[in-house]
Amino acid sequence: MDAARRTWQTRKSGRQTESDLPVSQVYGSLIQPVTTGPQLEKGAEKREDGWTPEDVSAQNLGFDVRSTNPKEHKRYIEVKARAGVGPVSLTQNEWFKAQRFQDDYYLYVVLNAAAQPELYRIQNPASVLLPDEQMEVRYLIAVQDIRLKAIQET
């Protein structure tokens, strides 16, 4: 689960950065643990208030946890954690899901997760937050370059 969720290492330096912490680490220390495998399948993790969390972070759905109550109402929770204090970023997919699910979408932000964790829960973040939109950089490689530079089989 953690390996599929996010990477902790920077590609160039290999040092740990203050990026997103794995979902299991956040839930393990702050809210109800979210487990995978046989324990989850048996329904072992249930919250006292009746909500049953399901870790879906590896599925790239735009949220990390889908939680369902006994009346089948669903909450969609995106978890972001910082080792220290600093901004968090949402992907375009996460932001679009926040806009789509509105009051059923929650952003859980954990600041100081490495030392003195502080949990902030924000319902309907797309309607109450004003994020700075940043462009993602991608490198487009032309087909001509691919064909010219490819290793030729002998």
N, C-alpha and C positions, 0 to 999 in steps of 0.2 A: 504494500500500500504506500509506504513512504517514498520508495524509489520512484513510483509512478507519479506521485503527487508533485514534487518539486525537487530541485537540486539545491544543495547547500553550498556547493563549491563554485567559485568563479572559474571560468575556463582558463583564463590566462595565469592567474597567480595560484590557484588551488586553495586560497584562504577562505575561511568561513566569512560570509557576509551577513548583514542584517536584512535578509530577505525573508520570505515567508517560511515559517516553521511548518513541519509536517502536521497534518490534522490530528493524528493520534497523540502527538506530544501536547498540543493545545488542549485537547479534550481530556487527556489523561490527568492533567493537573488542575484544570479550571472548571470544566463542566462535566457532565456525565461522560464516562469513557465510551468511545465508539469503537467497536471491535469488528473484525472481519473473520471469515472462516466459520467453523462449526459453532462457535459461541453465538455469533450473530444469527445464524440459521435457526438455532434453537430458541431465539428470542430472549436470550439471557440478559440483554441490556435494555432495561425499561426504566424510564424516569418516573419519579413519584407522582408527577402531575399528569401521568397518563400518556405522555408523548413517547413514541418509540423512534429513536434516531437510527438512520441507515447511512453508513459512509458510502458515498457515491463519487468520491473525489477522483478516482482513477478513470471515470467514464467521461470526463470533459463535458459535463452538462451545463456548466455555468454556475454551479454551486457545489459545495462539498458534502453537505448533509441534507438528506430529505427526511423530515420528521413527520410522523403521522399520529394523530390522536385517536381515541376509540371511536369517534364519529367520522373517521376517515378524512378529516380536514388535514391538509398538508402545509408544512412550512418548508421553505427552501433557504438554507443557511450557507453563506459563504464565509469561510474562516480565514482571517489574515492575522499573522502574528509577527512581531518584530522582537529581536533579541533586546533591543534598547527602545528608544523613542524616535519615531520618524514617520514619514508618510507611508501609506500603503497604496498599492496600485491594483486596479481591477482590469481584467482583460476586456476586450470588446464584448465577448460572449457573456461574461459575468454582468457587465453593465446592461446589456440588452435583456438578460433574464431578470435583472432587478426592475427594469422598466415594465417588462411583461407581467411579472407576478405581483408587483406593487406591494400591498400590505402583507402579502404572504412571504415576502422575501426579506431576509435579515442579513445584515453584515455584522459579524462578530469580529472585533478587532482586539487583539491582545498586545498591549505595549509592555515593555520591560519583561518579556516572557522568560528571559534567562536569569533574572534576579528577583524582582518583586512584581509578579504579573498583575496587570490591571485589565479587566475585561470591560469592553464597551460594546453594547448591543444596540444596533441602529435598525429600526424597522423602516422599510420602504426607502432605502438610501437614495434611489434615483429621484425621489421627490423632495428630499430634505438636504441633500449634499450638493455642493457646487464644485465638482472636481475640475482640475486643469486637464484638458484633453491633450495628449501627447501622441505624436505620430510614431508608428513602429517602423523601424528600418529593415528593409529586406533587400537582398542582392539578386537582381535578375540577370541570369546568365543566358545569353543567346544560344540558340540551337547550333548556329555556325561555330561558335567557340567550343561547344561540347564536342562536336564532330571533329574539329581540328586538333583539339588537345587531348582527346581520349587515348588511352594506352591501346596500342594495336596488338591484337593476339597474333602470335606467330605459329 
